[in-house]
């Protein structure tokens, strides 16, 4: 309905949104991350697709968020199986609001780092406002 079109969703209504590319493969040495934040099971979740466009398998995934406006931080370790070269994997990461807070510009930006066996990749995503309230 009109409420969903304009982002007026109830607090506990699960929703799916189109993933947005946060990290391009050129900067990420072959890793591309597309992600969004959604309300899920009465909490916040980061839904992502990680594409391995490198020539070697990626494994050993870990993620860390910088300080951000709403104290968003992973609520569990990032659980991603090794991704063969030329493949991708989907992941769902529970998010909590107990991390360090620092006002960001723009307000809804979250900077993060993802570690793999290849390197540490830095990128940022924008959190849709509806998932926070």
C-alpha positions, -999 to +999 in steps of 0.1 A: +000+000+000+009+036+001+025+033+035+051+008+022+058+029-009+068+058+013+087+038+039+061+040+066+063+004+079+053-009+113+082-015+136+080-053+136+069-058+100+096-078+081+104-063+048+127-070+019+145-042+002+167-042-028+203-047-019+226-018-028+263-022-037+284-011-008+318-023-020+329-026-056+352-054-068+379-029-080+384-014-045+378-047-028+404-068-047+376-089-062+351-088-034+318-070-040+293-065-012+256-056-018+236-050+014+207-034+031+194-032+066+159-046+074+136-052+104+135-089+111+122-109+141+117-077+161+153-067+155+176-052+129+194-074+104+220-066+077+211-087+046+240-090+022+253-108-009+291-112-011+304-118-045+339-132-051+351-119-084+388-127-076+407-157-090+410-175-056+385-187-029+376-163-001+372-175+035+377-165+071+351-137+070+348-113+099+331-078+100+335-048+123+316-015+123+331+019+131+314+041+156+282+054+141+252+077+149+230+049+164+255+025+180+249-002+154+272-032+157+271-069+148+251-089+173+269-121+162+299-132+142+295-131+104+288-166+093+298-171+057+311-204+042+341-201+019+332-186-015+348-201-046+362-178-072+334-165-095+307-173-069+286-155-044+269-161-010+241-146+009+244-137+046+221-124+073+239-106+102+219-097+133+225-061+144+223-046+179+224-010+190+249-013+219+280-002+200+299+030+204+280+061+193+295+090+173+274+114+151+281+107+114+276+129+084+254+119+068+235+106+099+226+072+085+260+062+072+278+032+087+314+025+079+326-010+082+355-034+076+353-069+064+382-093+068+389-123+046+418-146+039+427-121+010+427-088+028+407-063+049+381-044+028+366-011+039+332+002+028+301+020+040+264+014+038+234+037+044+209+025+069+172+031+059+157+052+087+126+029+091+147+001+106+158+022+135+124+031+149 
